[in-house]
Amino acid sequence: MATKQAQTLAKWALIPSVATLAAWAFIPLALTFYFAFLRYNLQDPDNTGWAGFSNFYYFFKDPFFLKDLINTLLLVVGVIVTTVVGGTFLALLLDQPFWGRGIVRLMVISPFFIMPTVSSLVWKNLIMHPVFGLFAEIQRFFGFAPLDWFGRLPLFSVGMIVAWQWLPYAALILLTALQSLDEEQKDASAMDGANPLNYFRFIVLPHLARPITVVILIETIFILNVFAEIKVTSVGGFAGNLTYLVFSQLNDANDVGMAAAGGLVAVVLANFVSAFLVRLVGRNLEN
């Protein structure tokens, strides 16, 4: 057992790293909070002053705010449902013994390691392009007119790209959970004559409840901040989210104050959703 001096020394040794991490997180947040209440536009940097809550007021009154908020929530829900359902199906398939399973697992996981900008360019120019894309060739082969995905279904198209990126993560987590399933439960269900549907419903699904909740929590935090897919595919005016709206306030209007206020709104939304999911995770872990 460590002595009191050793414990004290260990605490002092942690102070530099903890202080660095705290400064790394606190300083940008503090500057964002400061500019959120300041009238500061890059086109007129000399005309600065205290703005109070007016930046928040005008951010909420932005004509794109409600649409982008709805897009944000739809994107989160759509991607999570797709990745959880698809990840569960993939995990069940990859858990079965077959030749070349290791190579297939590696190929399934690989999209998660591709940068969002690169994957967005590939989907935009090679897969979903209305003239030269893979989907267009398939549609023409079956006698259908090619669909302009990003022009007709912008939010759905972005959701497909994001879901493709996060599906391997969900499959990997759920596959790991499936491999920890007790063999005695499998044998008992087989002896009792449980069909595959009942086996999945009463054995597999309860066992996956906790990892599914963790997948939902992690994906929600990251999907709320999706930006590269929207920017690269140039659908911000139709499928923009809150993150893209904050970017537009700074990039197009050069309004630092309103962009900072929007950033705080996005932070509050992310924390609200995360807190709700953390409570959900806690209840699952207690059961």
N, C-alpha and C positions, 0 to 999 in steps of 0.2 A: 504494500500500500504506500502511495506517495506521501512524503512528509509535507508538513505545512509550508516549509520553505520552498520545496519543489513546486507545489501548487501555486504559490505566489509568483515564483519565477516564470512559470508557464503562462500565467495571466499577463505579466508584464511583457513577455515575448510576443504575445498576440496583439498587443496594443498597436504597433505600427501597421500591421496588415488590416486590422479592423478599422483604424483611423483612415487608411487609404481608401478602403472600400466605401466607408461612410462619406468621405469627401467626393469620391467618384459618383456616388448616387445623389448626394445632397446638393452639390453646387449647381449642376444643370437644372435640377428641379427648382432650386431657389431662384435662379435667373429667369426661368420660365414664369414662376409666380410673380416676380418683380415686373417683368415686361407685360404680363397680362393686365396689370392695372395702370399701364403707362400708355399715353398717346405717342406712338413712335412709328413713323412711316419712312421707309428708306428714300422715297422720292422727296421728302421734306424733312430731313433729319434735324433741322434747327427748330422746327415747330414741335417741341416735345413738352409734355406736362402730365400731371396726374389725370387719369381718365376714369378712375373709380370702376364701376361695374359696366360702363358703357361698351367696352370691348365684348363682354359676354352678351350684352343685350343685342348688339348688332350681329354677333356670330349666330345667335339663335334666330334672328330675323333674316339671315341669309336665305335666299330662295332655294338654295340647294341643301340646306341643313336637314330638313325633314326627309327628303329623298335619300340623302346619303346615310342618314341614321337607319332608315329602313333597309337600305342596301347592305349596311354593315351587319345588321341582325340576320337578314336573309342569307348572307354569305356564310356567317358563322353556323347557323342552323343547318343549311344545306350541306356544307362541307363535312360537318360533324356526323350527320346522319349517313352520308355516303361512305365516309371512311370507317365508321364503326361497323356498319352492316357489311361493307366490302372487306374490311379488315378481318372480321370474324369468319367470313366465308373463306378468305385466303388462308387464314390461320388453320382452319379445319382441314383444308386441302394439303397444306404443307406439313401438317402433323402426321399425315399418312405415309407409310413406307413405300417408296418407289425409286426406281433407278435414276440417278442424277439429281437427287433431292437437294444436295448441297449447292449445286450450280444454280438450280431454280431459285433457291432461297436468296442467293447472292444477287441474281438478276432482279428479283422482286424488290429487294431492299435498295438497290442502287439509285432509283429516282430521288430518294430522300437526300442524297449527297450532292445533287446537282443544284447549282445556284439558281434562285428564282428568276433572275434576269435571263440566264441562258435558257432555262426551260420555257420561259415565256416567248422568247424569240423562236425557239424550235416549234412550239405549238402555233404561233402566229404565222410563220412563213412556210413551214414544211407540212403541217398536219391540217390546220384549219383555214388555210388560204383558200378563198373562193374560186381560184382558177388553177393554181398549181398544187394545192394541198392534197394530202392523202384522202381526207374525207370527200373532197370534190371528185377525185378519181373513182372512189367507191360509189358515190351517188350516180355519177355518169354511167358506170358499169351496169347499174340496176335500172337505168333509164330515168333517173330523177335529175332535176336541175340542181346544180350545186348551190348550197346555202351560204350566204354571207354571215358566218357565225357572229363575228364581232359587230356587224352592223345591225343584225336582226335580233340576236340574243346575247347582248354584251355581258350581262351579269351572269347568265348561265355559263357562258364561255369562260369567264374568269374563274367561276366556281369549279369548272372541270379541271383547269390547270392547277388550282390550289389543292383540289381533292387528289389529283394524281401525285402531287408532291407529298401529301401527308398520309396517303393510303399505306405506303410501306412502313411508316412509323407505327400506325395502329396495328398492322399485321404482325410486326415484330414483337410488340408488347403483348399482344394477345396470344401469339404462338408460344412465347416464353411461359405465359400463364398456363396454357394448355399442357405443356410438357411437365408441369408440376402437379397435374391432376393425379390423385391417388389411384394406383393400379387396382387396389381392392375395390374401389367404387366401380371401376370399369368391369371387373370380373363379376361383382355382385349384380350389376344391371344386366349383364349378359346371361347370368344364371336365372334371373327373374324373368327373362324373355322380353325385356324392354325393346321396343322398336327404335329406329334411329331418331324419329321425331321426339319421342318421350325421353330418350337418352339426352338429346340436346336441350330439351326444355327443363328437365329436372336435375340433370347432372352438370352439363357443360355451362349453361347460361348462369346458374347461381355461382359457379366457380369463377366466371369471368366478370362478375358484377364489380368487384373492386378495380381490376385493371381497366375495365371500360370507363369507370368513373375517372380514373387518373388520365386516361387518354383524352376524355372530354375536357378536363381541366387544362391540360397542357396545350391542346389544340386551340381552345378558346382564347387563351392569352396571346398566342401568336397570330391567329387568324384575325383578331381584332385590329392588328397592325399591318395587315396586308397592304402593300404599296407597289412593289416592283411589277407585279402582274398587271395592275391597272395602268401604270405609267407606260410600260413597254408596249402593251397592246393598244394604247391610245383610245381607251374607252372611258376616260375619267368623267366626261360630261354626261355619260349615260349610266355607267356602273360604278361611279365613284363612291368611296366610303368616307368616314370621318377623317381618317388619316390623309386621304387625298384632298379633302376639303381644306385641312390645315395647310398642306403643301401649297394649294392654290392661293390661299390668302397671302402667303409669303412670297411665292414665286410670281404670281400674276399681279396682285395688288400691292406687293411690297409692304404690307401692313404687318409689322412685327408684333404689335400689341394684340391685334385680333388673332393672329396665328398662335401666339402664346396662350391666349384665352381658350382657343379651340383645342390646343394641346392639353390644357388642364381638364377640359370637358372630357376628352378622350381618356385621360388618366383616371378620372372619376368613374367613367363608364366601365373601363377595364377592371378597376378595383371592385366595383359593385358586382359585376358578373363573376369575378374570381372569388370574392367572398362568399357568394351564393354557392358556387361549386365546391369551395373548400368545406363549407358546412355539410354539403351533400356527401363529400368524401368522408368526412368525420363520422357521419351517421352510418355509412356503409362499413367503416372500419370497426365501429363499436358493435355491430351486429355479428 
